[in-house]
Every structure is written in structure tokens, then in C-alpha cells.
Amino acid sequence: MASVDMIAETTREAASDETARAEAKTPPLRVLVCLSASATEPDADHGGKSVAGLMEDVAARLRLDRPNSQLMVAFPAYDTSAVDAQEDRGYRTVSYAAPGETRSVWMQSAEDFRRAATLMKQNDCTCCVLLGAEAQSIVPDTISAMIHMVVESGCDLAVPRYLIDPDEGVFNSAMLYPLSRSLFGSEVRTPLALDIAMSARMVERMGTATVRIPAGSQATSILWPVAEAAVAGYSMGEVIAGRREEPVSPDLDLKAALALVAGSLFSDIETKAAYWQRNRPAPLQMCAGEDVRGPGDALADFSMDAHDADPLVDSFRLAYGNLHEIWSLVLPPNSLLGLKKLSLMPTENFRMSDALWVRIVYDFALAHRLRTLNRGHLLGALTPLYLAWVASYILQCRSAEDAKRCMEALAAAFEADKPYLVSRWRWPDRFNP
């Protein structure tokens, strides 16, 4: 009996030695997590949650899958003593100089991508995760799933699809998602994601994209990783996640925020025109998504009622009287006629058709390229039109299912009318409003 035990023990030791040798031959997996400069201090407590605690959980999960893995976390340098204290929690840290001024951009900026590319090269990392503000609210499994999608599935760009209620993320539904889907073929629901994971080559590409942005503007300039991945032919995928706290930028009102995001998107569309004008762009490689939602993650019903649309309709009607001449420089007669009919509709019947909104967005994108008028004035003139779309959205959606149908129908309308944008982009002089 003793000899049997000795044989079993010898077998276990041999297996353990073999595993150790295999791990020694396998280069360690190095994952870099970069916190945005708009993040709070790592040990700051938010209802019992902190970024440092989140990183500790992520490091533990990473070691379970890859015992020889290493996690490095880049913090903005607020209090370096608080950062240094994390060294015994299972991950390395590095601090970087945070901007002295208050940031007005709540999403990832060009500076964040530039910094990530530099740190990736310096530390020979395999995967990079960028986390936006309020990162302490993210469930650790979401970050782990993003890392797994990049490292194990070979995905170049992993983006979480957080659970948001139908009356949230409205601008994304109105413009960002349908434009990204129609022009770049991307099914990623949030093209301007707060949190993303990237392969080494994706980080390098994003770092290269920052070169075209002046150094003084990188902290407030937006890049579009989904569009970059599409043009490069890189693979991308989504992690189906639960809820996440949305950061709020107190320095931007709706008009300024819309101008910032829409202006950046229109500029990116112009930069990548050679790609999306193809009749048959290269099909995108979509990685299989993972679902990390918990049992408590459920979509709430539509909470807005018809009265919420009243001030939006009033704002549009007022703008119609004041901005009609500016709109006539951008929009063709059919669209102007549609807006006239819209201004005369009683509030209870106020509906902006998908076809009209699609033409408005496409024509504003073209006017942005042609500099038909000052870009600041142009994007300001888009705001009341967007509010009219929101009013129509509120009045026709009474449930989460209604909102989902509206979003899909709008995205399909953008795809169907893409030839209009291509034609006007190539031959803008054929029509002169």
C-alpha cells in the first residue's frame, strides 16, 4: 500500500514539474490597465467600492486563468503614496502626470491612447484595457471577459455593451450607432465606449492615429477605435455586461457636448471617406461575445411620458423661426419642407420620420466637410434638430421594446440611404441649396 502511495506521490510531483516547466517556457502574460485622467484617486471609496479594490479582483481572476500573468495599472498621479501602497495587492502600478486643469472630456481622449501606446511598448504588454471615469462601478467579470476576448479569442478590440435603459444613451441611438453601422459595418452598439480592451497592434494603431492631432488638443480630442479597427481590417467584439455608472461632465451643456462629439465623428468620417465609399467594404471580423450579466441585471421600462417632449417641441419651433436661413444653406428643399410640416404639427402628433433625420445627419456631415458655414455655428444649428428627433422618439416609444424597434429601424434607414451620402460626397456641386 505504501508503494502505491509513493507511486502516486511521484506521479503528482512529475506532473507538477511538467506544469512548472511549461509555465517557464510560456512568456508571462502582461496586461496593462490605464485609468483615464478623469478618474478619481484609486483608494477613494464610493459606496464601499474603489478602483484599487476592483484592480485587486481583476488581478486575482487573471492569475486563476494564467498563473504567470502580470497586471500593471497606470494611475493618474494625484497622491503617489496612495498608488505605491498597491504593490502588495497582486499587481504593479505606475503613475503618470495628470493634467493640471479640469478635464472637460468624459470619454477616452487622444492623450489616453497616446499614453497607453507608450506604456505598452515600455512594458512589453500583450493586452491593454482603458477604463473611463467612475471605473469603480464596473463588475470585475466585465474586465476579465474583455481581457479574455483579446488574449484567448485573438480579438483586436473588445467593447462592453453595458445595460442602459431605453431613455439613456439617446444620442448614441440617434447618430453614433447608426452612422458607425452604416458607414463602417460595425455592430458594436456603443462606438464611443467608456471602457475598451485592445491587442498590442490595435494600441499601436491608435497611438499612430494621435499623431494627426496637435499636441495641445490631445487631452480634449476624441478618437474612434471602432472605425479605426474597421479600416484596418481588425477583429472586434462585444462583452454583454450589466450596469455601469455614467460619468457626468459638469463643464459641458447639451449644445457643447453634441458639438464636440458630432464634430469629432464628422471629422473622422471625412478622414476615412476612401473606406466607407466603397461599394463592398471588407467584411468585419466579429468575435463571439461573452455574457457577464448578473441575475439582477434587467432592463427597466420606458420612464418618459408624452409631457417630457413638450419643451423639446417648443425649442424646435422657436429654432425653426430663428435658424431657417442657416438650415437652408445646408439642407435641400425636400428636407426643409419636411421641417416646415414638422413645425406645424400639434405636439401629440409630432413625428420626425427616419428618412428625414437620416438626410439631416448626412447633409450636416457633408456641410461639415465643405465648411459651408462656420463649423461651430453649423453644429449649433444641429442641436434643435436633434431635440426634435428626441421629442419624436419620446412620443412614439412607450416601452423598452418600442425603443429597441425604433433604434433598429433607424439604423436600417441609415444603411438604406448610404448611397445618398456617397453621391453627394463625390459630387457636391450637383446640388446647391
Backbone hydrogen bonds, N-H to C=O, Kabsch-Sander energy under -0.5 kcal/mol:
donor,donor_aa,acceptor,acceptor_aa,energy
5,D,1,M,-2.1
6,M,2,A,-2.3
7,I,3,S,-2.1
8,A,4,V,-2.4
9,E,5,D,-2.7
10,T,6,M,-2.4
11,T,7,I,-2.3
12,R,8,A,-2.4
13,E,9,E,-2.3
14,A,10,T,-2.3
15,A,11,T,-2.4
16,S,12,R,-2.7
17,D,13,E,-2.6
18,E,14,A,-2.4
19,T,15,A,-2.4
20,A,16,S,-2.5
21,R,17,D,-2.5
22,A,18,E,-2.3
23,E,19,T,-2.5
24,A,20,A,-2.1
25,K,21,R,-1.8
26,T,22,A,-1.7
30,R,28,P,-0.6
31,V,29,L,-0.6
31,V,70,Q,-2.8
32,L,127,C,-2.7
33,V,72,M,-2.9
34,C,32,L,-0.5
34,C,129,V,-3.2
35,L,33,V,-0.6
35,L,74,A,-2.5
36,S,131,L,-2.3
39,A,36,S,-2.2
44,A,41,E,-1.5
46,H,49,K,-3.1
49,K,46,H,-0.7
51,V,42,P,-0.6
52,A,42,P,-2.7
54,L,50,S,-1.9
55,M,51,V,-2.5
56,E,52,A,-1.9
57,D,53,G,-1.9
58,V,54,L,-2.3
59,A,55,M,-2.6
60,A,56,E,-1.9
61,R,57,D,-2.2
62,L,58,V,-2.4
63,R,59,A,-2.1
64,L,60,A,-1.4
65,D,61,R,-1.4
66,R,62,L,-2.8
69,S,66,R,-2.3
70,Q,29,L,-3.5
72,M,31,V,-2.8
73,V,92,R,-2.6
74,A,33,V,-3.2
75,F,73,V,-0.6
75,F,94,V,-2.2
77,A,96,Y,-3.2
78,Y,76,P,-1.5
82,A,79,D,-1.0
83,V,79,D,-1.3
84,D,80,T,-2.8
85,A,81,S,-1.1
86,Q,83,V,-1.9
87,E,84,D,-1.5
88,D,85,A,-0.6
89,R,86,Q,-2.2
90,G,87,E,-0.6
91,Y,86,Q,-0.6
92,R,71,L,-2.6
94,V,73,V,-2.1
96,Y,75,F,-2.0
106,W,104,S,-0.6
110,A,218,Q,-0.7
110,A,221,S,-2.1
111,E,218,Q,-2.0
113,F,109,S,-1.6
114,R,110,A,-2.5
115,R,111,E,-2.6
116,A,112,D,-2.1
117,A,113,F,-2.3
118,T,114,R,-1.9
119,L,115,R,-2.5
120,M,116,A,-2.4
121,K,117,A,-1.7
122,Q,118,T,-2.2
123,N,119,L,-1.7
124,D,120,M,-0.7
124,D,121,K,-0.6
125,C,120,M,-1.7
126,T,30,R,-2.9
127,C,30,R,-1.3
128,C,198,M,-2.5
129,V,32,L,-3.0
130,L,196,I,-2.8
131,L,34,C,-2.5
131,L,129,V,-0.5
133,A,106,W,-0.6
135,A,132,G,-0.5
137,S,134,E,-1.6
138,I,135,A,-2.0
142,T,139,V,-1.7
143,I,139,V,-1.0
144,S,140,P,-2.5
145,A,141,D,-2.4
146,M,142,T,-1.8
147,I,143,I,-2.4
148,H,144,S,-2.6
149,M,145,A,-2.2
150,V,146,M,-1.6
151,V,147,I,-3.1
152,E,148,H,-2.3
153,S,148,H,-1.4
154,G,150,V,-0.5
155,C,149,M,-2.1
156,D,235,S,-0.8
157,L,235,S,-1.1
158,A,197,A,-2.8
159,V,237,G,-2.4
161,R,239,V,-3.5
162,Y,160,P,-0.8
163,L,242,G,-2.5
164,I,162,Y,-0.7
168,E,165,D,-2.2
173,S,169,G,-1.7
174,A,170,V,-2.4
175,M,171,F,-2.2
176,L,171,F,-1.3
177,Y,172,N,-2.8
179,L,175,M,-2.3
180,S,176,L,-2.3
181,R,177,Y,-2.5
182,S,178,P,-2.4
183,L,179,L,-2.5
184,F,180,S,-1.7
185,G,181,R,-1.0
186,S,180,S,-1.3
193,A,191,P,-0.7
196,I,130,L,-1.9
197,A,158,A,-2.4
198,M,128,C,-3.0
199,S,156,D,-2.0
200,A,126,T,-0.8
203,V,199,S,-2.3
204,E,200,A,-2.1
205,R,201,R,-2.0
206,M,202,M,-2.4
207,G,203,V,-2.5
208,T,204,E,-2.1
209,A,205,R,-2.0
210,T,206,M,-0.9
210,T,207,G,-0.5
211,V,208,T,-1.4
212,R,209,A,-0.8
213,I,210,T,-1.6
217,S,214,P,-1.8
218,Q,214,P,-0.6
218,Q,215,A,-0.9
220,T,217,S,-1.2
221,S,218,Q,-0.6
223,L,108,Q,-0.5
226,V,191,P,-0.6
228,E,224,W,-2.1
229,A,225,P,-2.7
230,A,226,V,-2.0
231,V,227,A,-2.5
232,A,228,E,-2.0
233,G,229,A,-0.8
233,G,230,A,-0.8
234,Y,229,A,-2.5
236,M,285,Q,-2.6
237,G,157,L,-2.1
239,V,159,V,-1.9
240,I,238,E,-0.5
240,I,290,E,-3.3
241,A,161,R,-1.6
241,A,239,V,-0.8
252,L,249,S,-1.2
257,A,253,D,-2.8
258,L,254,L,-2.9
259,A,255,K,-2.1
260,L,256,A,-2.3
261,V,257,A,-2.5
262,A,258,L,-2.8
263,G,259,A,-1.9
264,S,260,L,-1.8
265,L,261,V,-2.5
266,F,262,A,-2.9
267,S,263,G,-2.0
268,D,264,S,-2.1
269,I,265,L,-2.4
270,E,266,F,-2.0
271,T,267,S,-2.2
272,K,268,D,-1.8
273,A,270,E,-1.3
275,Y,272,K,-1.2
276,W,272,K,-1.7
277,Q,273,A,-1.6
278,R,275,Y,-1.4
286,M,284,L,-0.7
287,C,236,M,-2.4
287,C,285,Q,-0.6
290,E,238,E,-0.7
292,V,240,I,-3.1
292,V,290,E,-0.6
297,D,294,G,-1.7
298,A,296,G,-1.0
308,D,305,D,-1.8
309,A,306,A,-1.4
310,D,307,H,-0.9
313,V,309,A,-2.5
314,D,310,D,-2.4
315,S,311,P,-2.1
316,F,312,L,-2.0
317,R,313,V,-2.5
318,L,314,D,-2.2
319,A,315,S,-2.2
320,Y,316,F,-2.4
321,G,317,R,-1.2
322,N,318,L,-1.3
323,L,319,A,-3.6
324,H,320,Y,-0.6
327,W,323,L,-2.8
328,S,324,H,-1.9
329,L,325,E,-0.5
329,L,326,I,-1.3
330,V,326,I,-0.5
330,V,327,W,-1.4
331,L,327,W,-3.2
335,S,332,P,-0.5
336,L,332,P,-2.1
337,L,333,P,-2.5
338,G,334,N,-2.0
339,L,335,S,-2.2
340,K,336,L,-2.1
341,K,337,L,-2.3
342,L,338,G,-1.9
343,S,339,L,-2.2
344,L,340,K,-1.0
345,M,341,K,-0.6
345,M,342,L,-0.9
349,N,346,P,-1.6
350,F,347,T,-1.5
353,S,351,R,-0.6
357,W,353,S,-2.1
358,V,354,D,-2.6
359,R,355,A,-2.0
360,I,356,L,-2.2
361,V,357,W,-2.5
362,Y,358,V,-2.6
363,D,359,R,-2.7
364,F,360,I,-2.2
365,A,361,V,-2.2
366,L,362,Y,-2.0
367,A,363,D,-2.4
368,H,364,F,-2.1
369,R,365,A,-1.6
370,L,366,L,-2.6
371,R,367,A,-1.1
372,T,367,A,-1.7
378,L,374,N,-2.7
379,L,375,R,-2.6
380,G,376,G,-1.8
381,A,377,H,-2.0
382,L,378,L,-0.7
383,T,379,L,-0.8
383,T,380,G,-0.6
386,Y,382,L,-2.3
387,L,383,T,-2.3
388,A,384,P,-1.7
389,W,385,L,-1.8
390,V,386,Y,-2.5
391,A,387,L,-2.4
392,S,388,A,-2.2
393,Y,389,W,-2.5
394,I,390,V,-2.6
395,L,391,A,-2.2
396,Q,392,S,-1.5
397,C,393,Y,-1.0
398,R,396,Q,-0.6
403,A,399,S,-2.0
404,K,400,A,-2.1
405,R,401,E,-2.3
406,C,402,D,-2.4
407,M,403,A,-2.2
408,E,404,K,-2.2
409,A,405,R,-2.6
410,L,406,C,-2.3
411,A,407,M,-2.3
412,A,408,E,-2.2
413,A,409,A,-1.9
414,F,410,L,-2.2
415,E,411,A,-2.0
416,A,412,A,-2.5
417,D,413,A,-1.8
418,K,415,E,-1.1
420,Y,417,D,-1.2
421,L,417,D,-1.0
422,V,418,K,-2.3
423,S,419,P,-2.6
424,R,420,Y,-2.5
425,W,421,L,-2.7
426,R,422,V,-2.0
427,W,423,S,-2.4
430,R,427,W,-1.5
431,F,428,P,-1.1
